[in-house]
Amino acid sequence: NQDYLDYTLQYFQANPPQWDYIVINDNTRSPAKNSSRMASLDALESTYVTWFNKSGAVPIFLDTHAYWTTWRDMTGLEDVPTFTSYVYEGYLQYANLLASYLPERQQPRIAPIGIAF
């Protein structure tokens, strides 16, 4: 409700949270496909860069494991290993973008979960 939202916003303005790391991930298909990857890069640049700079936290991208399903359009993803490599490639681009804006102590990291499986 609006009262809770107002309270939360006021509280965090007066008491900003302190984090060492912030783990984030995207929808698994987004970093794997160029059009959605570009939208995510735009969001990282326009919104998240400022957030990370203010928080001082190190971003950790959770590289998710690819999958295969007949329920979604899997065009261009070929197979699970190829899809997995596309996802990781996308997260590398995400990390490189943030790295260009963040200080050395905040250089992004990637938790390679998808590759591990």
C-alpha positions in Angstrom: 0.0 0.0 0.0 1.0 3.6 -0.4 1.7 4.2 3.3 4.1 1.3 3.4 5.8 2.5 0.2 6.2 6.0 1.6 7.5 4.7 4.9 10.1 2.5 3.1 11.3 5.3 0.9 11.7 7.7 3.8 13.4 5.0 5.9 16.0 4.2 3.2 16.6 7.8 2.4 17.5 8.4 6.1 19.3 5.0 6.5 20.9 4.0 3.3 21.7 0.2 3.3 25.3 -0.8 3.2 26.2 -3.8 1.1 29.6 -5.3 0.2 28.1 -7.3 -2.8 24.9 -7.3 -4.7 24.0 -10.4 -6.6 21.9 -9.8 -9.7 20.8 -11.8 -12.7 18.7 -11.4 -15.8 16.1 -13.6 -17.4 18.2 -16.4 -18.8 17.3 -15.7 -22.4 17.9 -11.9 -22.1 21.7 -12.0 -22.1 21.7 -14.7 -24.8 19.7 -12.7 -27.5 21.0 -9.5 -29.0 17.8 -7.5 -28.8 17.1 -8.2 -25.2 20.8 -8.0 -24.3 20.8 -4.4 -25.7 17.8 -3.5 -23.6 19.5 -4.9 -20.5 22.7 -3.0 -21.3 20.6 0.1 -21.6 19.0 -0.5 -18.2 22.4 -1.2 -16.6 23.8 2.0 -17.9 20.8 4.3 -17.3 19.8 2.9 -13.9 22.1 0.4 -12.3 25.4 2.3 -12.7 24.2 5.1 -10.5 22.8 2.6 -8.0 26.1 0.7 -7.7 28.1 3.9 -7.5 25.9 5.1 -4.6 25.9 1.8 -2.8 29.6 1.1 -3.1 28.8 -2.6 -3.6 30.5 -5.0 -6.0 28.1 -6.3 -8.5 28.1 -10.1 -9.0 26.2 -11.4 -12.0 24.7 -14.8 -11.5 25.3 -16.5 -14.9 22.2 -18.7 -15.1 22.1 -22.2 -16.6 20.5 -22.5 -20.0 17.5 -24.8 -20.7 15.5 -26.1 -23.5 11.7 -26.1 -23.8 9.1 -26.5 -26.5 6.9 -23.8 -24.8 9.1 -20.9 -25.8 10.6 -19.6 -29.0 14.2 -21.0 -28.8 15.1 -19.7 -32.3 18.8 -18.9 -32.6 19.8 -20.6 -29.3 20.5 -23.9 -31.1 21.1 -26.3 -28.1 21.8 -26.1 -24.3 25.6 -25.8 -24.6 25.3 -23.1 -27.2 22.6 -21.3 -25.3 24.8 -21.5 -22.2 27.7 -19.9 -24.0 25.5 -17.1 -25.3 24.3 -16.4 -21.8 27.8 -16.2 -20.5 28.8 -14.0 -23.4 26.0 -11.6 -22.5 27.0 -11.5 -18.8 30.6 -10.7 -19.9 29.2 -7.7 -21.8 27.1 -6.7 -18.8 30.2 -6.9 -16.6 32.4 -5.0 -19.1 29.8 -2.2 -19.3 29.6 -1.7 -15.5 33.4 -2.0 -15.2 33.8 1.0 -17.5 31.8 3.1 -15.0 32.8 1.7 -11.6 36.0 2.2 -9.6 38.6 -0.5 -9.4 37.4 -1.8 -6.0 33.9 -2.3 -7.5 34.8 -4.3 -10.6 32.0 -6.7 -11.4 32.3 -10.4 -11.0 30.5 -13.3 -12.7 29.4 -16.3 -10.7 29.5 -18.9 -13.6 26.7 -21.2 -12.5 25.6 -21.9 -16.0 29.0 -23.1 -17.1 29.4 -25.2 -14.0 26.4 -27.3 -15.0 
